[in-house]
């Protein structure tokens, strides 16, 4: 079976202490595969969480 590169990566996230490291890693992988990166927030939407996301 031949290896086929990923075209899209879906990253499901919640606001955890490891979020920043996970975002950097999934960004690195998307760049490596030249793939589209899609972020999906899992959890309740709050103003505080939206502000935390803007820090990236």
ZALOVEX-665503 format. One record per residue: residue number from 1; residue in one letter; x, y, z of N, C-alpha, C in turn. Coordinates in nm, 2 decimals. Layout:
N
<rec NUM,'A',<X,Y,Z>,<X,Y,Z>,<X,Y,Z>> ...
//
This chain:
56
<rec 1,'X',<0.08,-0.12,0.00>,<0.00,0.00,0.00>,<0.09,0.12,0.00>> <rec 2,'X',<0.07,0.21,-0.09>,<0.15,0.34,-0.10>,<0.10,0.44,0.00>> <rec 3,'X',<0.19,0.52,0.05>,<0.16,0.62,0.15>,<0.10,0.74,0.07>> <rec 4,'X',<0.00,0.80,0.12>,<-0.06,0.92,0.06>,<-0.06,1.03,0.17>> <rec 5,'X',<-0.01,1.15,0.14>,<0.00,1.26,0.23>,<-0.14,1.31,0.27>> <rec 6,'X',<-0.15,1.36,0.39>,<-0.27,1.42,0.44>,<-0.30,1.55,0.37>> <rec 7,'X',<-0.43,1.57,0.34>,<-0.47,1.69,0.27>,<-0.53,1.79,0.37>> <rec 8,'X',<-0.59,1.74,0.47>,<-0.66,1.82,0.58>,<-0.63,1.76,0.71>> <rec 9,'X',<-0.61,1.85,0.81>,<-0.59,1.80,0.95>,<-0.70,1.87,1.03>> <rec 10,'X',<-0.77,1.80,1.11>,<-0.87,1.85,1.20>,<-0.82,1.84,1.34>> <rec 11,'X',<-0.82,1.96,1.41>,<-0.77,1.96,1.55>,<-0.88,2.00,1.64>> <rec 12,'X',<-0.93,1.91,1.72>,<-1.03,1.94,1.82>,<-0.96,1.98,1.95>> <rec 13,'X',<-1.00,2.09,2.01>,<-0.93,2.14,2.13>,<-1.03,2.19,2.23>> <rec 14,'X',<-0.99,2.19,2.35>,<-1.05,2.25,2.47>,<-0.94,2.33,2.53>> <rec 15,'X',<-0.98,2.42,2.62>,<-0.88,2.50,2.69>,<-0.82,2.43,2.80>> <rec 16,'X',<-0.70,2.36,2.77>,<-0.63,2.29,2.87>,<-0.49,2.35,2.89>> <rec 17,'X',<-0.42,2.31,2.99>,<-0.28,2.37,3.01>,<-0.19,2.34,2.89>> <rec 18,'X',<-0.21,2.23,2.82>,<-0.12,2.19,2.71>,<-0.17,2.25,2.58>> <rec 19,'X',<-0.27,2.33,2.57>,<-0.32,2.38,2.45>,<-0.22,2.45,2.36>> <rec 20,'X',<-0.14,2.54,2.42>,<-0.04,2.61,2.34>,<0.06,2.51,2.27>> <rec 21,'X',<0.11,2.42,2.34>,<0.20,2.32,2.29>,<0.14,2.24,2.18>> <rec 22,'X',<0.01,2.20,2.20>,<-0.06,2.12,2.10>,<-0.09,2.20,1.97>> <rec 23,'X',<-0.12,2.33,1.98>,<-0.14,2.41,1.87>,<-0.01,2.43,1.79>> <rec 24,'X',<0.10,2.44,1.85>,<0.23,2.45,1.78>,<0.26,2.32,1.71>> <rec 25,'X',<0.23,2.21,1.77>,<0.26,2.08,1.71>,<0.17,2.05,1.59>> <rec 26,'X',<0.04,2.08,1.60>,<-0.05,2.05,1.49>,<-0.02,2.15,1.38>> <rec 27,'X',<0.03,2.27,1.41>,<0.07,2.36,1.30>,<0.19,2.31,1.23>> <rec 28,'X',<0.29,2.26,1.31>,<0.41,2.20,1.25>,<0.37,2.08,1.15>> <rec 29,'X',<0.28,2.00,1.20>,<0.24,1.88,1.12>,<0.17,1.93,0.99>> <rec 30,'X',<0.08,2.03,1.00>,<0.01,2.08,0.88>,<0.11,2.14,0.78>> <rec 31,'X',<0.21,2.21,0.83>,<0.32,2.26,0.74>,<0.40,2.15,0.68>> <rec 32,'X',<0.43,2.05,0.75>,<0.51,1.93,0.70>,<0.43,1.87,0.59>> <rec 33,'X',<0.30,1.84,0.61>,<0.22,1.77,0.51>,<0.17,1.87,0.40>> <rec 34,'X',<0.19,2.00,0.42>,<0.13,2.10,0.33>,<-0.02,2.08,0.33>> <rec 35,'X',<-0.08,2.07,0.44>,<-0.22,2.04,0.46>,<-0.30,2.16,0.51>> <rec 36,'X',<-0.43,2.16,0.48>,<-0.52,2.26,0.54>,<-0.54,2.22,0.69>> <rec 37,'X',<-0.54,2.32,0.78>,<-0.56,2.29,0.92>,<-0.69,2.35,0.96>> <rec 38,'X',<-0.78,2.27,1.02>,<-0.91,2.31,1.07>,<-0.92,2.29,1.22>> <rec 39,'X',<-0.95,2.40,1.29>,<-0.97,2.40,1.43>,<-1.11,2.38,1.47>> <rec 40,'X',<-1.14,2.30,1.57>,<-1.28,2.28,1.62>,<-1.27,2.28,1.77>> <rec 41,'X',<-1.34,2.38,1.83>,<-1.35,2.39,1.97>,<-1.45,2.30,2.03>> <rec 42,'X',<-1.41,2.22,2.13>,<-1.50,2.12,2.19>,<-1.53,2.17,2.33>> <rec 43,'X',<-1.65,2.21,2.36>,<-1.69,2.25,2.49>,<-1.78,2.38,2.48>> <rec 44,'X',<-1.81,2.43,2.60>,<-1.90,2.54,2.61>,<-1.83,2.67,2.56>> <rec 45,'X',<-1.90,2.75,2.49>,<-1.85,2.88,2.44>,<-1.87,2.99,2.54>> <rec 46,'X',<-1.77,3.05,2.59>,<-1.78,3.16,2.68>,<-1.69,3.28,2.64>> <rec 47,'X',<-1.72,3.39,2.69>,<-1.64,3.51,2.66>,<-1.49,3.49,2.70>> <rec 48,'X',<-1.47,3.43,2.82>,<-1.34,3.41,2.87>,<-1.26,3.32,2.78>> <rec 49,'X',<-1.32,3.22,2.73>,<-1.25,3.12,2.64>,<-1.22,3.19,2.50>> <rec 50,'X',<-1.31,3.28,2.45>,<-1.28,3.35,2.33>,<-1.16,3.44,2.35>> <rec 51,'X',<-1.15,3.51,2.46>,<-1.04,3.60,2.49>,<-0.91,3.51,2.50>> <rec 52,'X',<-0.91,3.40,2.56>,<-0.79,3.31,2.57>,<-0.75,3.27,2.43>> <rec 53,'X',<-0.84,3.24,2.34>,<-0.81,3.20,2.20>,<-0.74,3.31,2.13>> <rec 54,'X',<-0.77,3.43,2.15>,<-0.71,3.55,2.08>,<-0.57,3.57,2.12>> <rec 55,'X',<-0.52,3.50,2.23>,<-0.38,3.51,2.27>,<-0.29,3.44,2.17>> <rec 56,'X',<-0.34,3.35,2.09>,<-0.26,3.28,2.00>,<-0.25,3.36,1.87>> 
//
